[in-house]
Amino acid sequence: GAPAEARAAADRLRHPATVAVLTGQQAGVFGGPLYTLLKTVTAMQLARRLRDEFGTPAEAIFWVDEEDHDWAEIRSADVLDAERALKKVTVSDVDGAGTHMVSRLVFDEGIGDALAELESVLEPTDSTADLLAALRRRYHPGARVSDAFAGWLDDLLGRHGLVVYQSADAAAKPLVGDLFAHELEHAGRTTQLARHAAAAMRALGHEPQVEPGEDSVALFHVDDTGRHSIKHTGGQCHVGETTSSCRELAARAKSDPGAFSPNVLLRPLVQDRLFPTVCYVSGPSELAYQAQLKEVYREFGVELPLLYPRATATLLDAPSIRFLEKRKVKLDALHAQDDSAFNKLLESQLPPSVESALDETGRDIARRAEQLKKELGALDPTLRGAVDTTVERMQDALKTLHHKIIGAAKKKDDTLRRQFQHARAVAFPGGHQQERVVNLAYALNRYGLSLPDRLLESLPLDAGTHFVLTL
């Protein structure tokens, strides 16, 4: 069901000279947070650069991590309503939620309720009707959770040649069965290497992202009851209450690889065995745990790809941009959720004569206090302390007066407050970075279904720079 352009790109991967630029994410409802789109666009831009500037056949692949079983992490979508308040739309639990892999979960009638709630929360725009219709074609009762996510990516970027791959594909498991078997035959080796890397990172002042238990195996066992962790002790592997030799389990991994699923340490090696990966586009957390995997890759004989940080950006509407530019407010100043930044803004708007008069009054009090202490020195030196105490009280009174002036300015300039609150809510919803919180559906509703196309063409490919975009 993927677009023709995506299928053609997948077919080009058959050629030995073709390389892949990968990125990936869990199958978050309605597309997940905005950074999912930013990761995807970055990977597609890098693949295009390889083709255009270096003449290297390259395709972008999005790896849908559908073998995870953390339902709670993907079931909700945060969006801003018409008043720019952050609202959470949550899909009710489906059968097997939290136990089975996402690839085995199927939406029930609760997805219709979630879409109705999304419609009621989103501010109506010219794009709302088309957005909801597109979402309902993918997100409906009977659709697999991960299929809906993968299909949604196909709809948004497949026509540009994005290859969307679902990680639980049974046909691919035999191609990585030897990795699973190696992990079980050398149970604990991957964990040991990751823990050594974690210790080295901590010694350098970095907190490691992953620190597995000493008895951990970097695999899960999958059966009809769910996805279960594997532990090892003395050559024995334990899955729940069942114990067998690790070699026996390794033999099963070769004969029935579909019964196993990689954890966060082994998943990157699986994807880089399956695809000719030259570069993986990652978020900050992924970069951190990838830093622990160099020796793990060497252990399994898989080539380590280059890493590239995903694009990072804040999307602002025209009113927010006009406010920031007119009032000369920096984006970071909006991060705090208290009134500190707004008070500074109000101070900058006060007539200069008010500020200068307050400053002059404070200096005058300090100057006259010094004169008074000199005069009192001959009369009674102990009175100097009383002068200092009195001056402190007077300065405190001036500060109180200053706060009252700011308060009066707040009451007078409601328009400025509304503009400030609007820009802050859009840029840092709930006090968090926009791209990590708001769902893709909100951005598409606000800026149109052509948003992916526009980002693909206009977002600069410049690692390490946070962009502020007005659309």
N, C-alpha and C positions, 0 to 999 in steps of 0.2 A: 503493500500500500504506500510505499514511499514515493515521492515525486520522481519523475524520469531522470532529472539532473542528479539526484542523490544516488539512484541505481547505477547511473553511468559512472559516477565517481567511485562507487564501490567496485565496479567492474575494472576500473583502471588500477585498482590496488592489486589485481592479479599480476601486473607486469613487475618483473624483478627490480626494475629501476625506480619504481614508485615508493616514496616514503610517506609516513603518516605523522601528522601533528595531532596529538590527542589532548582531550580534556574530558572531564566527567563530573558527575554529581549524582546524589540520590534523587529518586523520582518524587520530588516535592509536588504537592497538590497545586494545580493550575500553573505549573512551571517553576515553582519554588521562588526563592528570593531573587531580586534583580541581578545579583552577581552571577547567577547561572547564565544569563544572557551575555554578560560582560566576558565571562570565561569563553563562551562559545565564539563570540565575535573575535576575541584575541586569537584563538586557534585558527579561525578561518583566514584572518588577516596574515598570520604567519605563513600558512600554507600558500596563500597567494603571493607573498613576498618570495618564497622559495621558487615558485614557478616563474614569476616575472623578472626577478633580479638575478637569479642564479641558474635559471633554465632547468631546475630539478623538478621532475614530476612529483607533486605532493598533494595530498588530500587531507582534509580536516575530519576527524572522527570524534563524536561525542559518545562517551562510554556511560550508559545508564547503569548505575550501580543498583541493580534490582535484587541482589542477593542479600542485602541488609535486611534485618528484621525489626529495626527501630521505627515502628509505626508512629509513635508519639512525635518523632522528629519531623515527619513529613506530612502529617495530617492537617496542618493548619496553614492559613494564609493571612498575613497581616496586610491590611490596606488602610488608606486614609479615606475618611468620609468627606462629605461636602464641607464640613466645618474644620477639616484637616485634623480631626481626632483619629488616633490609631485604633483600629478595630480588628479583632481576631475572628476569622471565619474558620470554623473547625468541622471537619467531616466526622460523623459519628463512627464508632468502631465497627469494622467489618469482621466477618467470620475469620478467625485465625490471626487477628491483629496482635502484634507483639510477640507472636510465637513463630509463625511461618515467615519465610522470605517474602519480600514485597512482590516478587514475581508470581507468587501463588495467591495473592490477595485480589479479591474481586469486589468492585463497588456494588452496594445495594441501593435501596431507595434513599439512603442518607445523602448520597451525592447530589440528588435533586434538591434536597433541603438546603444543602450548603450553597448550591448555585443560586437558589432563590434568596438566601441571606446575602450572598455577594452582590446580587442585583440591588437589593434594598440598601446596602451600605454605600456602594460606589456612587459618586456624584455623576449624574447623567451628563454625557457628552455626545458629540457626533459619532463617537466610536463605540458607545456602550452596546447598542443593539447588535452590531456585527461581532463584537468581542464575545458576548454571551452566546450568540448562535454558534460561533466557532468552538467555544469551550464545550457546549452541550453536544457537539458532534463527537467529541473525544471522551468527555467525562459524563458517563451515563450508567445507569444500573446494568450490570452484566459485563462491563468493561473491566479488564484487568488494570490494576492501579498503575503498573509500570508501562503497560501498553498505551494508556491515556497520555502519560507524560512523554513517551517517545513519539507518539503520533503528533502531539502538540508541537514538539520541536521540529518534526517534519513539516508541519504546516507553516511554521514561522521562518525556517531557514533552509529547508530541504531543496527549494528551487534554486538556491545558490550552491548546491553541491555538498551540503553537510551530510555526512554519513552518520546515522544514529544507530548505535550498536547496543543491544541489550545483553547484559553480562551473563544471564542465566541460560543463554542459548545452549541447549543440550547437544547440538551438533558440534560445538566447539570444545566441549569438555575432554574428549579423547586426545585433543592436541596438547593438552596441558596435564594429562594424567601422570606423566613422569615427574612433573614438578610436585604434585601432591604426594606421590610415592617417595620422592627424595625427602620431603619434609617429614614424613612419618618414619622412614628408615633412619633418619638422623634427628629424631625428636629432641627438641630443645636447642638445636644448633642455631636456628634463626633467632630464637629468643635471646640466646647468649650473645650473638653478634649485635642485636638491637640494644641490649642492656649495656654492652661495652661502649657502643656509640653514645648512648644516653649519658653514661658517666663522663665520657670525654667532653660532651657538649656542656654538661654542668660545670666541669672544671674550667671551661672557657667563659663561664658566666651566662650560658644560655639554658633555659629550662626545656628539657626534652618534651616532645609532644606525646611520645608513646613510651611506656616503661612496663612491658609485659611481665607477668609473674614467672618465676623460674620454672614452674611446671607447665607453662603454656605451650601449646602447639599452634602454629599459625594457620590452622584449618578448622572449619566446622564440619560436623557430620550432619547430613540432611536426610530426614526420613518423613514418614507420613505424620509424625507428631510435631515436627518443627525443625529448627536449625539449632544444633547443640554444640557447645564448645568441647574441645578435646584436651585432656590433660595427660601428662606422662610421669611415670616414676619407674626408674630401674628397668627400662626396656618394655614396660607395660603401658598401654594406652587406655584411657578411661573415657567413655562417653556415657555420661549420666551414671547409672548403676552397672553398666556393662563394662567388663574389662577383657582385653585381649592383648596379645603381643603386638607391638608396633609393626613388626614385620608382616604379621597377618593382615593388619589394617592397610599396610602399604601395598600388599598384593591385591587387596580389594580395590584400592585407588586406581590400580592399573586396569583392572577388569571392569570396574564400575565407577569411573571418575565423576559421573553425575551425582553420586551420593556424597560429594564433598564440595565445600565452598571455601575460598580463601578469606582470611581476615585482612585487616588493614595493612599488615606487613607483607603479605604475599600477593595481594591483589595487583599492585603495580607490576610485579614480575609476570603475572598471568597476562596482563594486557600487552606487555612489551614482548612476550613470546608470541602472542597471536598476531600482532601487527608490527610492521616495520617502523617502529616509533623512533623518530629522530629528536622529538621534543615533546615534553608534556607541559601543558599550561595549568598552573596550579594557583590556589589561593594561599594566604599566609600560613594557615595550619598545615596544609599539604606540603608546603615547602619545608616546614619544620620537621615533619616525620620522614620526608624523602631524604633529608640530610642524614638520617640514621640508617639508610639502606644500602650504602655503597658496598659494604662487605657482604651483605646478603645477596646482592646481584652477583657478586664474584663467586659466592658459594654455589649458586645455581647455574652459573655459566650463561647468564642472560646479560645482554649489553645494556648498560645504564644510559638512558637518554639524557639529552639536555633538559634543563628546567627553565621555564619562563614564567614570571609572575603575571597573572591576569591583569587586564585593564581595571583601573579603579576610577570611578566617576560619580558625581552627584548631578542628577537631572533637576533643573530648576525651571519653573514657569517664568514667563515674562515679568509678572508683577514682582516676584522675588528678586530677579536680576536687577530690575529698575531700583528697587529699594536698596540693595547692597551697593550699587554704583552711586546712587544719589547721596546716600547717607555715609558713604565711605566706610562701610562695615565689612570686616573680613569674615569669610565663611566660618573659620574656626571659632569666632566669637559667639556663634549661634549654638555651639555645642552644649554649653552649660544650660541647665534647666531652671536655674534661679534667675533673679532679677539683676544680677551683677552687670551683665553686658548691656541690658536695657538702660540701667541707671547711668552707665558711662556714656551711652548714646544721648541720653537726656542732658547730661552735663555738657556735652559738646554742642547741644542746641540752645543752651541758656545764653542770654545776652552777655557779652564779655564784661559789661560794667558790673553785673551781679557777682560774677566770680572774682573780679579784681577787688571789689569792695569787701568781700568776705576775706580774701587773702590779706588785704591791707589792714583790716580790723584785727586779724590774728597777729600780724607782725607788730602792730601798734601796741597791742596788749603786752606782748613779750618785751618790747622795748621799754615801755613805761614801768613794767615790773622790775626790770634790771635797775632802773633809776631809783625806784622805791627801795629796793634792797640795799643800795648804796647809802641812802639817807638813813635807813634804819640801823645800819651797821654800828654807828656810834651810840645810838639810843639803846638798842637791845638786839644783839646778834641772833638770838633764838627766834626772832620774828621773821627771819629770812625764810624759814621753813613754812611759816604760815602764808607768806607771799606766794611761794611755789604751789602750795595746795590750792590757794585761791585762783591762781592762773590756770591750773589744770582744770578746775571747775568751769572757768570762763571759756577755755578752749573746747571743753566737752559741750558746753552750751552752744558754741558756734557750730560744732559738728551736728548737733541736734537741729539747729536752725537750717543747716545745709540740707539735711534729710527732709525737713518739712518743705523746703523749696523744691526739691526733687519730686516730692509727693504732689505738690501743687501742679508741677509741670506734667506729671503723669495724668492727673485728672483733666487737665486742659487739653492734652494732645492725645486723645483716644485714637485718632487716625494713625499716628505714628506707632502706637502700641499694637494696633491690629496688623499693620504692615510687618512689624517685627515678629509678632507671634506667627503670622502666616509663613514667613520665610523660614523661621526656626522649625516649625512643624514639618515643612516640606523637606528641608535639608537634613534634619536630625530628628526623625519621628521617635518619640519616646525617649529622646536623649541618645539615640544610637545612630550609627552611620547608616544613611539611607539604603545603600546597596545591600546591606546585610539584613535589613528588616523588611522593607516593603516587598510585597509579592509582585511578580512580573505582570500579573493581571492588572494591578493598579496602574503601572507605567503604561501599559498598552491602552488602557481606558483613557488615561490623561493625555497621552501624546500620539495615539493612533496605532493601528495595526502595522503601519509601515515603520514603526520604531526600529525593529531589527535591521531593516534595509538601510535606514539612515545612519545607524551606528556603524554598520559594516563599511559604509562609504566615508563617514566623516570622523569617527573616533580615531585620534592619532595612535599609532603603534609606538608607544614610548614608555617603557617600563620605568617605574619609580616615580611617575608624575601622576598626581590626582587631578583629574580634569573636572571643571564645572561647565556643564552643557546646558544651554537654553534651547528648547525645541518648540 
